[in-house]
Amino acid sequence: MSQARGTITINAARCKGCGLCITACPLKCIRLSEQTDLRGIRLAVLTEKQDCTGCTLCAIVCPDTAIEVYKKIVE
């Protein structure tokens, strides 16, 4: 049975740490970083777990289009 696996990249220059992507992710694959960037913002980052399916909900809700989703089918 084929299964979708996904991953995301978050553009640090565009992310403002609003957390909408965290709320939207059904598998809780996104969290805020422990460190702040030069602007003092805790950016969204992909968690260490590999549960992302590439559903794109995080990218859809991101008001700054900071998230790109990549998906591949694995057998």
KAWODA-V291267 format. One record per residue. N is the residue number from 0. RES is the residue in one letter. BURIAL is + if it has 24 or more other ideal C-beta (glycine too) atoms within 12 Angstrom, else -. D_CENTER is the distance of its C-alpha to the mean C-alpha in Angstrom with 2 decimals. Layout:
# KAWODA-V291267
[[N:RES:BURIAL:D_CENTER] [N:RES:BURIAL:D_CENTER]]
This chain:
# KAWODA-V291267
[[0:M:-:25.73] [1:S:-:22.77] [2:Q:-:19.25] [3:A:-:15.97] [4:R:-:13.52] [5:G:+:10.21] [6:T:+:7.72] [7:I:+:5.28] [8:T:-:6.59] [9:I:+:6.34] [10:N:-:9.95] [11:A:-:11.40] [12:A:-:14.37] [13:R:-:12.81] [14:C:+:10.45] [15:K:+:12.85] [16:G:+:11.18] [17:C:+:12.08] [18:G:-:9.85] [19:L:-:9.90] [20:C:+:6.31] [21:I:+:7.38] [22:T:-:10.51] [23:A:+:9.55] [24:C:+:7.86] [25:P:-:11.26] [26:L:-:10.82] [27:K:-:9.28] [28:C:+:6.87] [29:I:+:5.06] [30:R:-:7.97] [31:L:+:9.83] [32:S:-:11.58] [33:E:-:15.25] [34:Q:-:16.52] [35:T:-:16.79] [36:D:-:16.88] [37:L:-:20.18] [38:R:-:19.71] [39:G:-:19.42] [40:I:-:15.83] [41:R:-:13.47] [42:L:+:10.20] [43:A:+:6.69] [44:V:+:6.04] [45:L:+:5.26] [46:T:-:8.42] [47:E:-:11.54] [48:K:-:12.09] [49:Q:-:11.90] [50:D:-:11.56] [51:C:+:8.80] [52:T:+:11.10] [53:G:+:9.45] [54:C:+:10.48] [55:T:-:8.80] [56:L:+:9.06] [57:C:+:5.88] [58:A:+:7.39] [59:I:-:10.69] [60:V:+:10.63] [61:C:+:9.38] [62:P:-:12.95] [63:D:-:12.70] [64:T:-:11.14] [65:A:+:8.98] [66:I:+:6.25] [67:E:-:7.99] [68:V:+:7.88] [69:Y:-:10.60] [70:K:-:12.69] [71:K:-:15.96] [72:I:-:18.66] [73:V:-:20.19] [74:E:-:23.68]]
